[in-house]
Amino acid sequence: MSTIQTEIEKFDPIFLREMTDVNLMNRIDTKFAFRQDDLLRFLPILSENYRSLKVEGTMLPHYESLYFDDETFSFFHDHHNGKADRFKVRIRKYVESNIHFLEIKHKIKGRTDKRRILTNDFNELQDEKERDFLRRQLNSDANLKPTMWNSFQRITLVSKHSKERLTLDFNIQFHMGETRRDFKQLVIAELKQESLNRNSPFYQLMKKEQIRPYRLSKYCIGSVEIYGEESLKFNRFKKKLLFLNKINHAK
C-alpha cells in the first residue's frame, strides 16, 4: 500500500541552500483543503513539475508552533471580522533542525508579509530583543500571551519552472492545557506566489479536481476548537469549521 513517505521519495530533492530565490517572504497565498487520501493521489501527478525540500535527511519534517494573542484575542477577531490589515504572532520550531524563530505574519491588502528573528526555544516574549522586534513590526507595545500550541508535518514543494512554493500540511494537532484537537485526515495546501498565477500546475490540478480555493487559518481553526463559543465569537467561521470537520471525519 502506497504511503506519503513512499510517494514523496520519488520527487527530485531541493535543499535549503538552493531556496534563496523562492523565499517569498512577501507573497500571495492561495489555500486549499482536502484529505490525506487525496494527497496520496496528487503526489505522483505533482512530481513532474515540483521538487521536494529535503531538510536534515527528511522530506517530511515536523513543525511545532506556539501562537500569541492579547487578552481580548485581537488577532483572532481581526481575522474573523475580515480586517484587511491584520497580524499573527508565533514562535515556530523547525523540529529536525532544532531552530526556533519568532515570526510575525502581516496580512495587508491580500498579500502576506512575513518577518522573523531567531529566538531561544519557546518562551513568553519577555526578552528585550523580542519585545523590540514586536514593537517595530506591530507598531505598538502589545501585551501578548501564549494562547495555543500547534504541530504538523509539512511537505514543501518548489516549482521547477517558476517562482512558486507549495506547502502541504498534514497530521495537524492543536492543544492548550488539557484540551487537544486532532485533524489527522485534513491536509491544508498553501500555494505561495509573487502574484496570482492560475496556470500553476497545482492550481490547475485543484481546478480539475473541483477543489476550490479556501480562506482558512490554522490559528483561527485551532482557537475555535480550543476555546469554543463561550470564549470566542466565530459566526463567520462556523461553515468553514463544518467543512473542515467533514473532510477530517469522512470515510
SERO-4910 file (N, C-alpha, C, O; in steps of 0.05 Angstrom, whole numbers):
BEGIN
 pado doro    nc1    nc2    nc3   cac1   cac2   cac3    cc1    cc2    cc3    oc1    oc2    oc3
  Met    A     17    -24      0      0      0      0     17     25      0     36     27     16
  Ser    A     11     44    -18     27     68    -20     23     86      4      2     87     16
  Thr    A     45     99     12     44    118     35     55    145     26     68    147      5
  Ile    A     51    165     42     63    191     36     93    190     34    105    202     16
  Gln    A    105    175     52    134    171     52    143    159     25    163    169     13
  Thr    A    130    139     16    137    125     -9    135    145    -32    153    145    -49
  Glu    A    113    160    -34    109    178    -56    127    202    -56    137    210    -78
  Ile    A    133    213    -33    150    237    -33    179    230    -40    193    247    -50
  Glu    A    187    206    -34    215    198    -41    219    196    -71    242    193    -79
  Lys    A    198    196    -86    201    195   -116    207    223   -127    213    225   -151
  Phe    A    204    244   -111    209    271   -121    239    277   -122    255    266   -106
  Asp    A    247    293   -141    274    304   -141    277    322   -117    259    338   -111
  Pro    A    299    321   -102    302    338    -78    312    366    -85    325    370   -105
  Ile    A    306    384    -67    318    411    -67    327    416    -38    314    407    -19
  Phe    A    349    431    -34    360    435     -8    358    464      0    355    482    -17
  Leu    A    360    470     26    356    498     36    374    517     22    366    540     16
  Arg    A    399    509     16    418    528      3    409    536    -25    419    556    -36
  Glu    A    390    521    -36    380    528    -63    354    544    -62    343    550    -83
  Met    A    345    550    -38    318    562    -35    317    592    -35    296    604    -32
  Thr    A    340    605    -38    341    634    -36    322    648    -54    308    667    -46
  Asp    A    319    639    -78    303    652    -98    273    648    -94    256    661   -107
  Val    A    265    629    -76    237    624    -72    229    628    -42    211    614    -33
  Asn    A    243    645    -28    236    651      0    208    663      1    192    656     19
  Leu    A    201    681    -17    174    692    -20    164    701      7    142    694     15
  Met    A    179    718     21    170    728     47    148    749     43    133    754     62
  Asn    A    146    760     19    123    777     12    110    764    -12    123    761    -33
  Arg    A     84    757    -10     73    739    -30     42    740    -30     30    753    -13
  Ile    A     31    726    -49      2    720    -50     -1    690    -42     12    673    -53
  Asp    A    -18    685    -22    -23    658    -13    -51    649    -23    -71    664    -21
  Thr    A    -52    625    -33    -78    613    -41    -80    586    -27    -62    569    -30
  Lys    A   -101    581    -11   -103    557      6   -125    538     -4   -145    547    -16
  Phe    A   -120    513      0   -139    492     -7   -140    471     16   -121    469     31
  Ala    A   -162    457     18   -164    436     39   -175    410     26   -193    411     10
  Phe    A   -162    388     34   -171    361     24   -161    340     43   -148    346     63
  Arg    A   -167    315     37   -159    293     55   -132    281     48   -122    285     26
  Gln    A   -121    266     67    -95    252     62    -98    232     39    -78    229     24
  Asp    A   -121    219     36   -125    201     14   -121    215    -13   -109    204    -32
  Asp    A   -130    240    -14   -127    256    -39    -98    263    -43    -87    263    -65
  Leu    A    -84    270    -21    -56    277    -23    -40    254    -36    -22    258    -53
  Leu    A    -46    229    -28    -33    206    -40    -38    204    -70    -20    196    -85
  Arg    A    -61    212    -79    -67    212   -107    -53    234   -122    -44    231   -145
  Phe    A    -50    257   -108    -39    281   -122     -9    280   -124      2    290   -144
  Leu    A      5    268   -105     34    270   -105     47    259   -130     65    272   -141
  Pro    A     39    236   -141     51    226   -166     47    245   -189     64    247   -207
  Ile    A     25    259   -189     19    279   -211     37    303   -208     47    314   -228
  Leu    A     43    311   -183     59    336   -179     89    332   -182    103    351   -186
  Ser    A     98    307   -181    127    302   -182    140    311   -208    164    316   -208
  Glu    A    125    313   -229    136    321   -255    144    351   -254    163    359   -268
  Asn    A    129    367   -240    133    396   -241    145    408   -215    151    432   -215
  Tyr    A    149    392   -195    159    403   -169    182    386   -158    183    362   -163
  Arg    A    199    399   -144    219    386   -127    211    388    -98    196    406    -91
  Ser    A    221    370    -81    213    369    -53    236    377    -36    258    366    -38
  Leu    A    231    395    -17    252    404      1    260    382     20    244    368     31
  Lys    A    286    378     22    298    358     39    314    372     61    333    386     55
  Val    A    306    368     86    319    381    109    327    359    129    311    342    137
  Glu    A    352    360    137    362    341    157    355    312    149    348    296    167
  Gly    A    357    306    123    353    279    114    324    271    110    319    247    103
  Thr    A    305    289    113    276    281    110    262    301     92    268    325     92
  Met    A    242    291     77    224    308     62    197    311     76    179    324     65
  Leu    A    195    300    100    170    302    116    177    314    144    171    301    164
  Pro    A    188    338    145    196    349    171    172    356    189    150    360    179
  His    A    178    357    215    158    365    235    161    394    243    183    405    244
  Tyr    A    139    407    248    138    435    257    122    437    283    102    423    286
  Glu    A    130    454    301    115    460    325    113    490    328    132    505    323
  Ser    A     89    500    335     85    529    337     71    536    363     53    521    373
  Leu    A     79    558    375     65    570    398     54    597    389     70    615    383
  Tyr    A     28    600    389     15    625    380     10    644    404      7    635    426
  Phe    A     10    670    397      6    691    418    -17    709    409    -21    714    385
  Asp    A    -31    720    429    -51    740    424    -54    756    450    -41    750    470
  Asp    A    -70    777    450    -73    793    474    -97    782    490   -110    762    482
  Glu    A   -104    796    511   -126    786    529   -153    784    515   -169    768    522
  Thr    A   -157    801    495   -183    802    481   -182    787    455   -201    788    439
  Phe    A   -161    772    449   -157    757    424   -161    776    400   -176    769    382
  Ser    A   -147    798    400   -149    817    378   -141    806    351   -155    811    331
  Phe    A   -120    790    350   -111    779    325   -132    761    313   -139    761    289
  Phe    A   -144    744    331   -165    726    322   -189    742    312   -199    736    290
  His    A   -198    762    327   -222    776    319   -217    794    294   -235    797    278
  Asp    A   -193    804    290   -187    818    266   -190    800    241   -201    809    221
  His    A   -181    775    244   -185    757    221   -214    750    218   -225    750    196
  His    A   -228    743    240   -256    736    239   -273    758    226   -291    753    211
  Asn    A   -266    783    232   -282    806    223   -273    815    195   -284    835    184
  Gly    A   -254    801    183   -246    808    156   -229    833    153   -229    845    132
  Lys    A   -215    841    174   -198    864    173   -176    861    153   -163    840    153
  Ala    A   -172    880    135   -153    877    113   -124    880    122   -106    871    108
  Asp    A   -120    892    146    -93    897    156    -92    883    183   -102    893    203
  Arg    A    -79    859    184    -80    843    209    -54    827    212    -38    825    194
  Phe    A    -50    817    237    -26    804    244    -31    776    257    -52    771    267
  Lys    A    -10    759    255     -8    735    272     20    734    283     39    740    269
  Val    A     23    725    308     49    723    321     52    695    332     34    684    344
  Arg    A     76    684    326     81    657    336    111    653    339    127    667    327
  Ile    A    118    633    356    145    622    355    142    595    342    126    578    350
  Arg    A    159    590    321    158    565    307    184    550    310    205    561    307
  Lys    A    182    524    316    205    507    318    206    489    294    187    475    287
  Tyr    A    229    489    281    234    471    259    248    447    272    272    447    277
  Val    A    232    426    277    240    405    296    266    391    289    284    389    306
  Glu    A    268    382    264    292    367    257    317    384    258    339    374    265
  Ser    A    315    410    253    338    428    254    342    439    282    363    450    288
  Asn    A    321    436    300    322    448    327    327    478    326    343    488    342
  Ile    A    314    492    308    316    521    305    289    533    312    268    523    303
  His    A    290    556    327    265    570    334    266    598    322    286    612    323
  Phe    A    243    607    311    240    634    301    216    647    314    195    634    317
  Leu    A    219    672    321    195    688    327    186    700    301    201    715    288
  Glu    A    162    694    293    152    701    267    127    719    269    109    714    285
  Ile    A    126    739    252    102    756    250     92    756    222    107    763    203
  Lys    A     67    748    218     55    749    191     36    773    190     18    775    206
  His    A     41    790    171     25    814    167      9    811    141     21    811    120
  Lys    A    -17    809    144    -34    807    121    -44    835    115    -57    847    131
  Ile    A    -38    845     91    -47    872     84    -54    873     54    -38    867     37
  Lys    A    -79    881     48    -89    883     21    -85    858      5    -77    859    -18
  Gly    A    -90    835     17    -89    810      3    -61    797      1    -59    774     -9
  Arg    A    -40    811     10    -13    800      9     -4    792     37    -13    804     57
  Thr    A     14    773     38     25    764     64     54    773     65     70    766     47
  Asp    A     62    788     86     89    796     91     98    783    117     88    789    138
  Lys    A    119    765    115    128    751    138    155    761    147    174    763    130
  Arg    A    158    768    172    184    776    184    190    757    207    172    748    221
  Arg    A    216    752    211    223    734    233    251    740    243    268    751    229
  Ile    A    256    732    268    282    732    280    287    706    295    268    694    305
  Leu    A    312    698    297    319    675    313    313    680    343    317    702    353
  Thr    A    304    659    356    299    662    385    308    636    399    312    615    386
  Asn    A    310    637    425    319    613    440    295    598    451    283    606    471
  Asp    A    287    577    438    266    559    448    240    574    450    238    597    443
  Phe    A    219    560    460    193    572    465    195    589    490    207    580    510
  Asn    A    183    612    490    184    630    514    160    648    513    143    646    496
  Glu    A    158    667    532    135    685    535    141    713    525    127    732    533
  Leu    A    161    716    508    167    741    494    174    764    513    164    786    510
  Gln    A    190    759    533    198    779    552    226    790    547    234    810    558
  Asp    A    241    777    529    268    786    522    266    813    508    248    817    491
  Glu    A    285    831    513    284    858    502    286    858    471    274    874    458
  Lys    A    303    839    461    306    837    432    279    830    419    272    840    398
  Glu    A    265    811    432    239    803    421    218    825    423    202    829    405
  Arg    A    218    838    446    198    859    450    203    882    431    184    895    421
  Asp    A    228    889    425    235    910    406    225    901    378    214    918    363
  Phe    A    230    876    371    220    866    345    190    868    343    180    877    322
  Leu    A    176    860    364    147    863    364    137    891    361    119    897    346
  Arg    A    150    910    376    142    938    375    146    949    347    128    963    336
  Arg    A    168    942    334    174    952    307    154    941    286    146    955    268
  Gln    A    148    916    289    131    903    268    101    909    273     86    912    253
  Leu    A     92    910    298     64    914    304     57    944    308     33    951    309
  Asn    A     77    961    309     73    990    313     58    995    339     43   1014    342
  Ser    A     63    977    359     50    981    385     65    964    405     81    947    398
  Asp    A     60    969    431     73    954    452     53    934    464     45    935    487
  Ala    A     44    916    446     23    897    453     32    878    476     55    869    476
  Asn    A     14    873    494     19    855    516      8    827    508    -16    822    511
  Leu    A     25    810    498     17    785    487     21    761    506     39    762    522
  Lys    A      5    741    503      8    717    520      4    692    502     -8    694    481
  Pro    A     16    669    509     12    645    494    -18    637    494    -30    637    516
  Thr    A    -28    629    471    -56    621    470    -61    593    458    -82    582    463
  Met    A    -41    583    443    -47    557    431    -21    545    420     -4    558    409
  Trp    A    -19    518    423      2    502    411     -8    489    386    -32    481    385
  Asn    A      9    486    366      1    473    341     25    456    331     48    465    333
  Ser    A     19    432    321     41    416    309     30    403    283      6    398    280
  Phe    A     49    397    265     41    384    240     67    375    225     89    382    233
  Gln    A     63    360    205     84    353    186     79    369    160     56    375    153
  Arg    A    101    375    146     98    391    122    115    380     99    139    374    103
  Ile    A    103    379     76    117    375     51    120    403     38    100    417     35
  Thr    A    144    411     30    148    436     16    157    429    -12    179    418    -16
  Leu    A    141    437    -32    148    432    -60    155    459    -73    144    480    -67
  Val    A    175    457    -90    185    481   -104    183    476   -134    192    456   -145
  Ser    A    170    495   -148    166    492   -177    192    490   -192    211    504   -186
  Lys    A    193    473   -212    216    471   -230    216    493   -251    236    496   -264
  His    A    194    507   -254    191    524   -277    185    554   -270    188    571   -287
  Ser    A    177    559   -245    170    587   -238    177    592   -209    184    574   -194
  Lys    A    174    617   -201    180    625   -173    155    619   -156    138    637   -152
  Glu    A    153    595   -147    129    585   -133    137    563   -113    152    546   -119
  Arg    A    124    565    -90    127    544    -70     99    534    -63     79    549    -64
  Leu    A     98    509    -55     73    497    -46     78    481    -21     95    463    -20
  Thr    A     63    488      1     66    473     26     41    456     30     19    465     24
  Leu    A     45    432     40     24    413     45     26    403     73     44    387     80
  Asp    A      9    413     91     10    407    119    -10    385    126    -33    386    118
  Phe    A     -1    366    142    -18    343    150    -11    334    178      9    344    190
  Asn    A    -26    315    188    -23    306    216    -24    331    235     -7    335    252
  Ile    A    -45    347    231    -47    373    245    -60    369    272    -80    355    275
  Gln    A    -48    381    293    -58    379    320    -57    407    333    -40    423    327
  Phe    A    -77    412    351    -77    436    367    -80    428    396    -94    408    402
  His    A    -68    443    414    -73    438    443    -66    462    459    -49    479    452
  Met    A    -78    463    482    -72    483    503    -82    472    529   -105    465    532
  Gly    A    -64    470    549    -72    458    574    -80    429    569    -65    414    557
  Glu    A   -103    422    580   -113    394    577   -129    390    552   -137    367    546
  Thr    A   -134    411    536   -152    409    513   -135    403    488   -115    417    482
  Arg    A   -143    383    473   -128    375    449   -148    369    427   -169    357    432
  Arg    A   -142    378    402   -159    371    379   -140    362    357   -120    374    351
  Asp    A   -148    340    344   -133    328    322   -147    330    296   -171    325    294
  Phe    A   -133    338    275   -143    338    248   -124    321    231   -110    330    213
  Lys    A   -124    295    238   -104    276    226   -109    271    196    -91    264    182
  Gln    A   -134    273    187   -140    267    159   -140    292    142   -141    289    117
  Leu    A   -139    315    153   -141    340    138   -113    348    127    -93    345    141
  Val    A   -113    357    102    -89    369     90    -95    397     83   -115    403     70
  Ile    A    -78    416     92    -81    444     84    -58    450     65    -34    449     72
  Ala    A    -65    457     41    -46    464     20    -45    495     17    -66    508     17
  Glu    A    -21    505     15    -18    534     12      1    540    -11     25    534    -10
  Leu    A     -9    552    -32      6    559    -56     17    587    -52      1    606    -48
  Lys    A     43    590    -53     56    616    -48     69    627    -74     86    614    -85
  Gln    A     59    650    -83     68    661   -108     73    691   -106     62    704    -88
  Glu    A     90    702   -123     95    731   -124     69    745   -131     63    766   -120
  Ser    A     55    735   -151     29    745   -158     12    721   -167     23    700   -175
  Leu    A    -14    723   -165    -31    700   -170    -28    690   -199    -32    705   -218
  Asn    A    -22    665   -202    -19    652   -228    -36    627   -228    -28    606   -217
  Arg    A    -59    628   -240    -77    605   -241    -68    584   -261    -80    562   -262
  Asn    A    -46    589   -276    -35    569   -294    -16    550   -279     -5    532   -292
  Ser    A    -11    555   -254      6    537   -238     -4    508   -240    -28    504   -240
  Pro    A     14    489   -243      5    461   -245    -12    452   -222    -31    437   -225
  Phe    A     -6    462   -197    -22    454   -174    -49    467   -176    -69    454   -170
  Tyr    A    -50    493   -183    -76    507   -185    -94    493   -206   -117    489   -202
  Gln    A    -81    485   -228    -97    471   -249   -106    443   -240   -128    435   -247
  Leu    A    -90    430   -224    -98    404   -212   -122    408   -194   -141    392   -195
  Met    A   -121    429   -177   -144    434   -159   -169    440   -175   -191    431   -168
  Lys    A   -166    455   -197   -189    461   -214   -201    436   -226   -225    432   -226
  Lys    A   -183    418   -236   -192    393   -248   -207    376   -227   -226    362   -234
  Glu    A   -197    376   -202   -209    360   -180   -233    374   -167   -245    363   -149
  Gln    A   -240    398   -177   -262    414   -167   -259    420   -137   -278    420   -121
  Ile    A   -233    426   -130   -227    435   -102   -222    465   -104   -202    473   -116
  Arg    A   -239    480    -93   -237    510    -95   -219    522    -74   -216    510    -53
  Pro    A   -206    545    -81   -191    559    -60   -208    564    -36   -232    569    -38
  Tyr    A   -195    563    -12   -210    565     13   -194    582     32   -172    575     39
  Arg    A   -206    604     41   -192    621     61   -194    609     88   -216    606     99
  Leu    A   -171    602    100   -172    590    126   -145    595    140   -125    602    127
  Ser    A   -145    592    166   -121    598    182   -119    577    204   -138    572    218
  Lys    A    -96    564    206    -93    544    227    -96    556    254   -107    544    272
  Tyr    A    -87    581    257    -90    594    283   -120    598    290   -128    592    313
  Cys    A   -136    607    271   -164    611    277   -179    585    281   -196    583    299
  Ile    A   -173    564    264   -185    538    268   -180    528    296   -198    520    311
  Gly    A   -154    528    303   -146    517    329   -158    533    353   -166    521    373
  Ser    A   -159    559    350   -170    576    371   -199    569    377   -207    567    400
  Val    A   -215    566    356   -243    559    359   -245    531    372   -262    527    390
  Glu    A   -229    512    362   -230    485    373   -222    484    402   -233    468    418
  Ile    A   -203    501    410   -193    500    438   -211    516    456   -218    506    478
  Tyr    A   -220    539    448   -235    557    467   -265    556    464   -279    562    483
  Gly    A   -275    550    440   -304    546    437   -319    572    437   -308    594    440
  Glu    A   -345    569    433   -363    592    430   -367    608    456   -374    632    454
  Glu    A   -362    596    478   -365    611    503   -344    633    506   -349    653    519
  Ser    A   -321    629    494   -299    649    496   -295    666    471   -286    688    473
  Leu    A   -301    655    448   -295    669    423   -320    670    405   -336    651    403
  Lys    A   -324    694    393   -344    697    373   -333    686    346   -312    695    337
  Phe    A   -348    667    334   -337    657    309   -359    650    289   -357    630    274
  Asn    A   -380    667    288   -402    662    270   -393    658    241   -403    640    227
  Arg    A   -374    674    232   -365    673    204   -349    649    198   -344    642    175
  Phe    A   -339    635    219   -322    611    215   -338    585    217   -327    564    211
  Lys    A   -363    586    225   -378    562    231   -380    544    206   -376    520    208
  Lys    A   -386    556    183   -389    540    159   -362    528    151   -361    505    142
  Lys    A   -341    543    155   -314    532    148   -307    509    167   -296    489    157
  Leu    A   -313    512    192   -307    490    211   -322    465    205   -312    443    207
  Leu    A   -348    468    198   -364    445    190   -351    431    166   -350    406    164
  Phe    A   -342    447    147   -330    436    122   -304    421    129   -300    399    119
  Leu    A   -287    433    146   -262    421    153   -266    395    170   -252    376    166
  Asn    A   -285    396    188   -291    372    204   -302    350    187   -298    326    192
  Lys    A   -318    358    166   -329    338    148   -306    324    133   -306    300    130
  Ile    A   -286    340    123   -263    328    110   -248    310    129   -240    287    122
  Asn    A   -244    319    154   -228    304    173   -241    277    181   -227    258    186
  His    A   -268    276    181   -282    252    190   -294    236    168   -307    215    174
  Ala    A   -291    245    143   -303    229    121   -289    202    118   -265    200    124
  Lys    A   -304    182    109   -293    155    106   -291    149     76   -282    127     69
***
